Amino acid sequence: MMMGMTPFETFMVSEKQGRRPNGVGVAGLVLGTVGAAAAIGAWIFAPIYANSRAKAAQDVATAQNAGTATLLNNLAGLLNTERAERVAGDINLSNTVTDSVSGSQQGTLTAQQAAELSAVQSVQNTLFSQAVMGNLSENAQKVQLYSAPQPCSCPCGN
């Protein structure tokens, strides 16, 4: 208790000192105010943020769908082209078989094919003639019969 003050004055001074803001009270007041402002801001702006995120997701999905549709169209076009080529090849094959059977098909060789065919035929002819004449055997060289030397039958005695 302070000296020179009445009990009423002492009570009033201590009451006023208790009401003075201290660090904990100010921090609590500031945090409470900021929290309330954040809650109100979230309550107001959350639908706007959610709508923007939904719009972005919808744009991504639309782009993916467009890309998928383009890919499927490309694949369908390639399949149609492949089928048309296959059908045309079947028609050409059928005509070729029919022409071959009827005998009306004429074959032509390129210069290189003709040269290769001529070389192969030349080798075949050479091998056939050598085989007929008996010049082909398993031995690479000609073989002559050999007999051991015999004593001479002349009167010289060698």
Helices and strands as residue ranges (DSSP letters): H 7-18, H 23-102, H 111-133
